[in-house]
Amino acid sequence: MKLAAVRTLRIALLLATVAIFRARPAAAQQADTARITTAVWTACPGARVRVAAGDSLLQGRCGGVRDGRLIVTSAGEERAIELVQIDTVWLRRRATGRGAAIGAVGGGVVLGLLGLAAGHGLCEQPNGCGSEPYQIAAVAALTGVLGGTLTGGFIGYNVTAWSRRYPR
C-alpha cells in the first residue's frame, strides 16, 4: 500500500514538473514581436537599420512594421522580414546628446579652473581679493558649459554608431 502511494506521488510530481516547464512558443513569439515593434517604432520609417535573422544580416532603411513583418529597403529593393525570425536589431544613431554632455562637463571644468587661476593671478591686494576670483571662476565655468555644450553637440551630431535595440 505504501509503495503504491509513493509511486503515485512520484508520478504526480513528474507531471507537475513537466506542466510547469512545458514549451510555450506562441507566447514567446508574441512577446518578441511586440518588443521588436517597440524597439523600431520611434525610428521607423527612414532610420538606418541592421537586422540579424538566422544566418543573414541585412542593412538598409527601415520602412516600418506591417503585417508582422519589418520592412527594410536595401539597394533600392524592399524586403520584408518576419518579426518572429529576427534575432537582433540595431539602429544607426547620432551621438548629439552624449557629445553635448561631455562638452558641457569638459568646458565647464577647464574654463572654471582657468578662471580661478586667472582670478588669483590678477589679484594685487596683499590680503587677498576675497570672493572675486571665485566669481570670475563661476562666470568662466558657465561660459565653458555653454560653449562646450554647443561644440560637443555639433561634434556628436557628426558621429554615428550602431545601437542595439533588440534584444536589450
N, C-alpha and C positions, 0 to 999 in steps of 0.2 A: 504494500500500500504506500509506504513512504517513498519507494523507488519510483512509482508512477507519478506521485506528486512532484518529485524533484525533476523528473523528465518533462512534465507539463510546464513547470516553472521555467526550465531552460528554453524550451520551445517558445514560450511566451516572450521571454527576454530577447531571444534571437529575432523574432518577428517584430518586436517593438524597435529594436536597433535598426533593422532593415527599413522599417517605415519612416524612421527619423532621418536616415541618411540616403533615402532614395533620390535619384536624379530628377531634377525639375527643369528641363531645358527651356520650356516655353517661358517661365517666369524670368529666368536669367536673360533670355534673349530680349524680352520686353524691357527689362531694366537697362540693358546695354544700349538698346536703340534709343531709349529716352535720354540716356547720358550723352550719347554721341550727338543727338539733335540739340541738346542744351549746349554742348561744347562749341558747336559751329554756328549756333543761331545768331549771335550778335555780329559775327564777322561775315557771314554769307548774305547776299551774293557779293562777289568781287574780290574777296581776300585770297591771297596765295595760300594754297593748302597742299600738304603732303599726306598721303593716305597709304597705310600698310594694310593689305588684305591678303592673308595667306602668304604665298611666296612672292607676291608682286608689290611693287612700290610705285605709286602714281603721284605725279606732281603737276599742279596746274592751278586754275582759278576756280574757286568754289561757286557753284551755281545754285546752291540751296538744297533742301531736303524735300523730296516729293515721293509719295507712294512708297515709303520705306526704303528709299534709295538716296544716296548722296550723289549729286550731280557735280562732276568735275570736268572742266574744259581744259584740254591739254593739246597743244599744237593744232588748234582750230577744230579739234574733234571733241564732241561732248560724250562723256562716258558716265554711265550710271552704275554705282557700286551698292550692292545690297548692304544695309546697315548691319545685319547680323554677321556679315563676313569680315567686317572691319576690325582689325586688331589695334591699330594706333592711328591717331590723327594729330598732326602738327599744323600750326598756323604761323605764317611769317608775320612777325610783329616788329614795330618800331620801338626804340628804347628812349622815347622822349621823356617820360616821367622819371626813369632811373637816371638819365643824364642830367635832368634839371635838379634832382635831389643831390646828386654827387657834386654838381657845380655849386649849388647853394651852400652846402656844408664847407666845401673846399674854399670857395671865395670868401665866405664869412670868417673862417678861421684865419686864413692868410692875411686878408686886409685888416682884420681886427688886431692881430699881433703886430703888423706893421704900423698901424695907427697908434698902438700903445707904445711901441718903441719910439716913434716919432714924437709923441706927446711928452715922453720923459726926456728925450734928447733935446727938444726945443725949450725945455723949462730952464729959465735963467734965474729963478728965485733961489736964494740959499736955503730956505726952509722947505722947499718943495712946492709944487703947484697945486696941491690939494686934489680935487677930483677932476681937474681939467684934462689930464692925459686919458682918463677913463671915458670921459665924454667924447674925446677925439676917437678913441678906440671903438666906442659904440657906433658912432656915425660911420666910421670906416668899415666896421663889420656889416652894418646894414647895407652899405653900398656894395660890399663884396657879395652879400647874399643875393641882392638884386642882379648884379652883373653876372654872377656865377649861375644863377637860375636861367637867365636868358641864354648865356653861352652854352651851358650844359644841355639845355633843352634843344638848342639848334644842333649841337653835335649828336645828341641822342636821336634826333629825328632822322638823321642821315645814317644811323647804324641800325641794321635789321638782323634779326636772329630767329631761328625756328623755336617755337614754344610748344611743347607737348600739351595738348588739351584733353586727350583721352588716351588711355586711362590716366588719371591723375595720381 
